[in-house]
Amino acid sequence: MSGTDPLFRAAHRLVFALADTKRYGTMKNIILILLVAFYTLASTANADTLEDFIAYFEKYSAEETQVYVENYISKSEGKYFADIENRVSQQGTGEELPTRWRYSAFKDGSGFKIFLPIDSHYPDPKPDISKYEVLECSNNGASSGTVYVDFGESKTFSHSWSCGSIGCSFDYIFTENADACN
């Protein structure tokens, strides 16, 4: 649920309308505010997937998508994590790992990325972007590369990977006004 969701906006308008204690009783306000807070928390408790974020980004700006995605971000030991449902598996065995996806916003405000730092793991299954026209960067190599989707209006979603002797890293990048291949 995001600030652009009609039900979410209606709930917030209700809270602000009920905050007028001259018109409504204080206890009624508290109960309704708690109900709206519970609804908001319950609706964001189930994490979305990268595919959901990509579909959202197709419709909205990088900034709006970042606000939406930040509903699924938590901080632990100075690092930001995306609490999403995409699985991660061990290379070689395919065993599911408890690895958490990382999150990083770009300092210039052009977007953000959700990523798996280098290790011996991989997204399983990898996020499906086959419904979009997927383009490849010309500088792709045998152990690294980037594919991207151009949504127009200077919006691109890209998926980059890089593998070496200690494992692979995977980046899912949501940007505006940036070159997906650099």
Backbone torsions as a table, in degrees:
resi	resn	phi	psi	omega
1	MET	NA	140.9	-178.9
2	SER	-133.2	174.7	177.7
3	GLY	-64.2	-14.6	179.5
4	THR	-94.6	-7.7	179.2
5	ASP	-69.8	128.2	-176.5
6	PRO	-58.2	-40.1	179.7
7	LEU	-66.7	-38.5	178.2
8	PHE	-63.0	-46.8	179.2
9	ARG	-62.9	-41.3	179.6
10	ALA	-63.4	-41.1	179.0
11	ALA	-63.0	-41.1	179.2
12	HIS	-68.0	-38.7	176.3
13	ARG	-62.3	-39.1	178.4
14	LEU	-62.4	-44.2	179.7
15	VAL	-60.2	-46.0	-178.5
16	PHE	-68.3	-35.3	177.4
17	ALA	-66.2	-40.5	-178.8
18	LEU	-75.9	-14.6	178.3
19	ALA	-68.6	-12.2	177.1
20	ASP	-76.2	90.9	-174.5
21	THR	-69.1	-17.0	176.7
22	LYS	-68.2	-31.4	-175.7
23	ARG	-91.0	-34.1	-177.7
24	TYR	-128.5	156.2	179.9
25	GLY	-70.5	149.9	-178.1
26	THR	-62.6	-44.1	-179.2
27	MET	-62.8	-40.3	178.0
28	LYS	-61.6	-39.8	178.1
29	ASN	-61.3	-46.2	-177.6
30	ILE	-62.5	-45.0	179.7
31	ILE	-61.8	-46.8	-179.0
32	LEU	-66.4	-38.8	178.0
33	ILE	-63.9	-41.3	177.5
34	LEU	-64.4	-39.5	177.6
35	LEU	-63.4	-43.1	179.3
36	VAL	-65.7	-41.6	178.6
37	ALA	-62.8	-42.9	177.8
38	PHE	-61.9	-44.9	179.1
39	TYR	-60.1	-44.3	-179.3
40	THR	-63.1	-45.6	179.2
41	LEU	-66.0	-42.4	-179.1
42	ALA	-64.6	-35.3	-177.2
43	SER	-76.9	-20.4	178.6
44	THR	-103.1	1.3	-177.1
45	ALA	-68.6	-36.1	179.4
46	ASN	-85.1	120.6	-176.3
47	ALA	-71.8	144.5	174.2
48	ASP	-81.6	-179.3	177.6
49	THR	-112.0	169.1	175.6
50	LEU	-58.9	-37.0	178.6
51	GLU	-60.1	-39.5	177.6
52	ASP	-64.2	-40.9	178.9
53	PHE	-65.2	-39.8	179.2
54	ILE	-64.5	-44.5	178.5
55	ALA	-62.3	-38.0	177.4
56	TYR	-65.7	-43.4	-179.4
57	PHE	-63.7	-31.7	177.9
58	GLU	-59.7	-33.6	-176.2
59	LYS	-94.1	-28.5	-171.4
60	TYR	-123.5	169.4	-179.2
61	SER	-72.4	168.6	177.5
62	ALA	-62.6	-39.1	-179.7
63	GLU	-64.9	-45.5	178.8
64	GLU	-64.9	-38.9	179.0
65	THR	-66.5	-38.8	179.0
66	GLN	-62.9	-42.4	177.4
67	VAL	-60.8	-43.6	178.2
68	TYR	-61.2	-48.9	-177.2
69	VAL	-65.1	-33.2	-177.3
70	GLU	-65.5	-11.0	170.8
71	ASN	-66.8	-17.0	-176.3
72	TYR	-112.9	20.1	-176.9
73	ILE	-108.5	136.3	174.3
74	SER	-129.2	159.4	-179.1
75	LYS	-118.4	134.3	178.7
76	SER	-147.3	128.7	178.5
77	GLU	52.3	40.6	176.4
78	GLY	77.2	5.3	179.9
79	LYS	-117.3	150.4	178.6
80	TYR	-101.3	136.5	-178.2
81	PHE	-124.3	143.6	175.1
82	ALA	-95.1	118.1	-179.8
83	ASP	-88.7	83.3	-176.6
84	ILE	-121.7	166.8	-174.6
85	GLU	-86.6	-6.5	-178.7
86	ASN	-63.3	130.0	-178.3
87	ARG	-82.0	159.3	175.3
88	VAL	-129.2	133.2	-179.1
89	SER	-121.1	155.9	179.6
90	GLN	-76.0	131.2	175.4
91	GLN	-65.6	138.9	178.7
92	GLY	94.4	-44.9	-177.1
93	THR	-105.7	-26.1	-176.5
94	GLY	76.1	5.0	179.5
95	GLU	-67.3	134.8	179.3
96	GLU	-66.9	135.9	-178.4
97	LEU	-110.3	153.0	177.3
98	PRO	-82.9	17.3	-178.1
99	THR	-58.9	139.1	178.8
100	ARG	-103.3	143.4	176.8
101	TRP	-73.8	140.7	178.6
102	ARG	-96.1	162.3	-179.5
103	TYR	-136.8	141.1	176.6
104	SER	-150.0	127.1	175.1
105	ALA	-90.7	144.3	179.5
106	PHE	-78.7	136.4	-177.2
107	LYS	-61.4	-28.9	-178.7
108	ASP	-82.1	0.2	177.3
109	GLY	78.6	9.5	-176.1
110	SER	-82.0	-6.0	-179.7
111	GLY	155.0	-153.2	-176.3
112	PHE	-158.7	170.8	174.7
113	LYS	-138.0	150.9	172.0
114	ILE	-117.0	129.4	-169.6
115	PHE	-149.4	162.9	170.4
116	LEU	-113.2	115.6	177.8
117	PRO	-62.3	165.5	-175.9
118	ILE	-59.5	130.4	179.3
119	ASP	-174.2	179.7	-179.4
120	SER	-93.9	62.6	179.7
121	HIS	-142.8	172.1	177.8
122	TYR	-157.0	155.6	176.1
123	PRO	-68.1	133.5	-176.6
124	ASP	-142.3	107.0	-3.0
125	PRO	-77.4	158.6	178.2
126	LYS	-69.6	149.8	-179.2
127	PRO	-55.6	133.0	-177.4
128	ASP	-85.3	115.0	176.5
129	ILE	-117.9	18.6	-174.5
130	SER	-66.6	-18.2	179.6
131	LYS	-76.7	-8.0	178.5
132	TYR	-104.6	163.4	172.1
133	GLU	-78.8	108.4	-175.9
134	VAL	-95.1	126.0	-179.8
135	LEU	-108.8	150.8	178.9
136	GLU	-109.7	145.3	174.2
137	CYS	-77.6	146.2	-176.4
138	SER	-73.3	-17.1	-177.4
139	ASN	-94.5	17.7	178.1
140	ASN	-65.5	144.5	179.2
141	GLY	-122.9	-169.2	-178.0
142	ALA	-70.9	-33.2	-175.3
143	SER	-116.2	6.0	177.7
144	SER	-155.0	160.8	178.3
145	GLY	174.3	177.3	179.8
146	THR	-143.5	135.3	168.6
147	VAL	-120.9	154.0	-177.1
148	TYR	-149.8	162.3	175.9
149	VAL	-120.7	125.6	177.9
150	ASP	-95.6	111.6	-179.8
151	PHE	-89.9	5.6	-177.2
152	GLY	77.4	177.7	-179.2
153	GLU	51.4	32.9	179.1
154	SER	65.1	19.0	179.0
155	LYS	-99.8	128.0	175.0
156	THR	-134.0	142.7	169.9
157	PHE	-111.2	129.5	179.1
158	SER	-130.6	152.9	176.5
159	HIS	-124.2	117.9	179.3
160	SER	-117.7	147.1	176.3
161	TRP	-139.9	152.8	178.0
162	SER	-149.6	127.5	-178.7
163	CYS	-122.3	143.2	178.0
164	GLY	-145.7	-162.9	-174.4
165	SER	-68.3	-23.4	-179.1
166	ILE	-102.4	3.1	176.9
167	GLY	135.3	-162.2	-176.3
168	CYS	-126.6	155.0	171.4
169	SER	-121.4	151.7	-178.2
170	PHE	-135.2	126.1	179.6
171	ASP	-119.7	135.1	174.2
172	TYR	-119.5	110.7	-167.7
173	ILE	-115.1	130.5	178.5
174	PHE	-114.1	110.9	-175.0
175	THR	-137.5	160.7	170.3
176	GLU	-127.3	142.7	177.6
177	ASN	57.0	42.6	178.2
178	ALA	-140.0	150.7	178.2
179	ASP	-83.7	117.8	-177.4
180	ALA	-63.8	-23.9	-174.9
181	CYS	-94.6	1.8	178.7
182	ASN	-117.7	NA	NA
